[in-house]
């Protein structure tokens, strides 16, 4: 039922369906502004000196960098924070990721302790406190700004314009060890589903399908796109979604959802809706390397708008790298160009 004003226009939506639509719209609006509020709350806990380290200009070249190796980064790390500020930083991550995504990134951070025990000082410095938050610009519901959470095996990047997150990539997650084989964390697998779903899909393929999907018996030593600022579209090889049977299509979609669902639910939905809009049929799944656990392997899922890469070859195939790239969305560059074209910045005289 719809009530109308005296002029005949719609006034109030009534009924369960209409109420659900209104509630969903309000929830979406709250979600859109959740990140700027969450970042602002974290920044409010910092001293002036800490804030000067944590906040860089939005147009800083640093915003377009992402790395996943142990290194000193620009921004403010857990090591720089008091216990209360660290809890505020963790709350920021909870507010910015899905519950599953938060669990993944915290497990990856905890693996630094495992590596420290394994390597006994023979490798780089392993420190779960050397994970950095960097904010680009000032969080607001009007202008453009962004932020990054980054450390060894984690690089998460978000860009917001007008109070709406327009980009959540590049998204890198890695895990070393992929499976902890001894000690208190024995059996831990931070990226288990990413590995298991990929292998389940390739093993479900018929001999003919494998001839299309498996590009090589040898896997590349790392992600092909590495940490380049712009991800190149890789060669259009592999098995297409449209040629898979229904069960196989379900596994492929579950694999895509697993990578997408690191993000908050509404951002994951945006990714999946964009993929469906671009068309599922031409998405291709490609595999390289061995099919058995413990053998080096690589896969990618590529569509018109996005690329997922996964590699597990290092440390006797017990070291995973994964990345999600949006060909036109990484760092929000194309969306920002369109925004500034539609709403040019006025010249000051």
Secondary structure as GFF3:
##gff-version 3
##sequence-region A 1 349
A	DSSP	beta_strand	2	4	.	.	.	ID=ss1
A	DSSP	beta_strand	10	13	.	.	.	ID=ss2
A	DSSP	alpha_helix	16	44	.	.	.	ID=ss3
A	DSSP	alpha_helix	48	54	.	.	.	ID=ss4
A	DSSP	beta_strand	55	56	.	.	.	ID=ss5
A	DSSP	three_ten_helix	61	64	.	.	.	ID=ss6
A	DSSP	beta_strand	76	77	.	.	.	ID=ss7
A	DSSP	three_ten_helix	78	80	.	.	.	ID=ss8
A	DSSP	alpha_helix	83	96	.	.	.	ID=ss9
A	DSSP	alpha_helix	99	119	.	.	.	ID=ss10
A	DSSP	beta_strand	132	136	.	.	.	ID=ss11
A	DSSP	beta_strand	144	151	.	.	.	ID=ss12
A	DSSP	beta_strand	154	161	.	.	.	ID=ss13
A	DSSP	beta_strand	164	167	.	.	.	ID=ss14
A	DSSP	beta_strand	171	176	.	.	.	ID=ss15
A	DSSP	alpha_helix	192	204	.	.	.	ID=ss16
A	DSSP	alpha_helix	207	213	.	.	.	ID=ss17
A	DSSP	beta_strand	214	216	.	.	.	ID=ss18
A	DSSP	beta_strand	239	240	.	.	.	ID=ss19
A	DSSP	three_ten_helix	241	243	.	.	.	ID=ss20
A	DSSP	alpha_helix	246	260	.	.	.	ID=ss21
A	DSSP	alpha_helix	265	278	.	.	.	ID=ss22
A	DSSP	beta_strand	284	289	.	.	.	ID=ss23
A	DSSP	beta_strand	297	302	.	.	.	ID=ss24
A	DSSP	beta_strand	306	312	.	.	.	ID=ss25
A	DSSP	alpha_helix	314	317	.	.	.	ID=ss26
A	DSSP	beta_strand	319	326	.	.	.	ID=ss27
A	DSSP	three_ten_helix	330	332	.	.	.	ID=ss28
A	DSSP	alpha_helix	333	342	.	.	.	ID=ss29
###
